[in-house]
Amino acid sequence: MIQELLLIVVVIGIVYFMFIKKKPLAKKKTKSEPKSKELSEELVECVACGTYSSASDSFLKAGQYYCSRECLEK
């Protein structure tokens, strides 16, 4: 009887620690920490239409940025 009760307590403890217990929260960002890459990505203006887009998503041809293939082909 005691062995069964102990086994049940152990199983409940394992389930609790593996699935239910939350992980500790990460420390909060302070003002001195750098912002994420998404917020600090450079925006460039499309030569054809004037739309701003991120440099990584833009098309570069002859040193000029274009926001889409349509603008690039104009």
C-alpha positions in Angstrom: 0.0 0.0 0.0 2.8 2.5 0.9 4.8 1.5 -2.2 1.8 2.2 -4.4 1.2 5.6 -2.8 4.9 6.5 -3.1 4.9 5.4 -6.8 1.9 7.7 -7.4 3.6 10.6 -5.7 6.8 10.1 -7.7 4.8 9.9 -11.0 2.9 13.1 -10.2 6.2 14.8 -9.3 7.8 13.8 -12.6 4.8 15.0 -14.6 4.7 18.3 -12.6 8.4 19.1 -13.2 8.5 18.0 -16.8 5.2 19.5 -18.1 3.5 21.8 -15.7 6.2 23.9 -14.0 7.1 27.0 -16.0 10.6 27.8 -16.9 12.0 30.9 -15.2 11.4 34.1 -17.0 14.2 35.6 -19.0 15.6 38.8 -17.6 14.0 41.9 -18.9 15.8 44.1 -21.4 17.2 47.3 -20.1 17.7 50.5 -22.1 21.4 49.9 -22.5 20.9 46.6 -24.3 20.8 46.8 -28.1 17.5 46.4 -29.8 16.6 43.4 -31.9 17.9 43.1 -35.5 14.4 43.7 -36.9 14.1 47.1 -35.3 17.6 48.3 -36.3 17.5 47.1 -40.0 18.3 49.8 -42.5 15.5 51.1 -44.7 16.2 52.2 -48.2 14.1 54.1 -50.7 13.0 52.5 -54.0 14.4 54.6 -57.0 11.3 53.9 -59.1 8.3 54.5 -56.7 9.8 56.0 -53.6 8.6 53.3 -51.2 10.9 52.5 -48.3 11.8 48.8 -47.6 14.4 47.0 -45.7 17.8 46.7 -47.4 17.7 42.9 -47.1 14.3 42.6 -48.9 15.2 45.1 -51.6 16.7 44.4 -55.0 20.0 46.1 -55.8 21.0 46.9 -59.4 23.8 49.3 -60.4 24.0 50.7 -56.9 20.3 51.5 -56.7 17.7 49.9 -54.5 14.3 48.7 -55.8 11.4 47.5 -53.6 10.1 44.8 -56.0 10.8 43.0 -59.3 8.1 45.2 -61.0 10.0 48.4 -60.0 13.3 46.8 -61.1 11.9 46.0 -64.6 10.5 49.6 -65.1 
